[in-house]
Amino acid sequence: MLRSQRKPILPPPPADKEYVVIILPEQCDGCELCVEFCPTDVLEIDMEAYNSRMLHPAIAVKPDECVGCQQCERICPSVSIFVTEIQLLQEESS
């Protein structure tokens, strides 16, 4: 596959908060748009796993480096990626 020359539209925000990347592997098409647009290379395509449609889903390989820019969430055509602040996640579960 050819490497894209595209760059993220917005610069990544400062890393003053922590974020979690939630990926729904059954919805993921493995299109690699999220991988290309992530400014901190948090995501990769899992070449060893398959979903029910026999496609390789994306995975978060460096979740601690997520800056919460939500580029992956915005660009995902299958709406299978969500980025949430960890603090907000803890408040909702309380």
N, C-alpha and C positions, 0 to 999 in steps of 0.2 A: 504494500500500500504506500502511496506517495505521502510524504510529510507535508502538512499544510503550512503555508507561509503566513497564515492569519495570526493576528495578535489579539489579546483581550481588549475589549472596548474601553473598559474602565481600569484604572490602576487598582491593585489590591488595597483594601483598607488596612489601617494599622492593626496589629495583632494584640489588642488590649482585652479581647474577650475570647472565650473558648467556644468552639462550634463542633457539632457532630454532623457527619454526612450519613444520611439514611438512603440506601439504595434498595429498590425493589427488584431483585434479580429476575423474577418472572416477567416483569414488564420490559426489562432492558432489551434493546435491539442490538447492542454491541456496536453501535455506529461510530464510536470513538470521538464524537464531538466534545463530550465532557472532558476527555483526556487531553484533547488539543487545546481547549480553552482554559483549562485550570492553570492559573498563574504560578501556583506553588507545586505542581505535579503531585497532587494528592491521589489522583485516580489513575488506575490502569485497567486494562481488559484482562480478565482472568482466563487465560488460555487453557487451563486445566478443568474448568467447570463449565457445565452446560445448563441452561434453563429448560423448561418443558418444550420450548420451540427449537431446541438444539442450537441455540445461539450462545456465544460467550458473553456473559454479563460483565459490567464494570464492577470494580471493587475499590475500596479506599485503602491504599497501601501505606499512606502516611497521614492518618486522620488528625494527628496532633499538629500538623502544619497547616491545617485549614484556617484561612483568614476570614471566612464568612462572606466572600464577595458574591456568592450565588451565581457565578457565571455558568457553572455546570447545570444548576437548576433551571436557569432561563433558557439555555440552549438545547436542553434535552427534548427531542421530538416525541418521545414516548412517555414523558412526565413520570419518570421512574427515580428521580433524584430529588432529595429534599435536604436543605441545610438549615439547622436550627441551633440557636444558642443553647449551650448546656444549662445555663442558669434558668432559662425559660422552661426547659424540659423538666428540671427539678421542681419548679414551682407548680407546674401543671399536674405532676404526679402526687403532690402533697395534698 
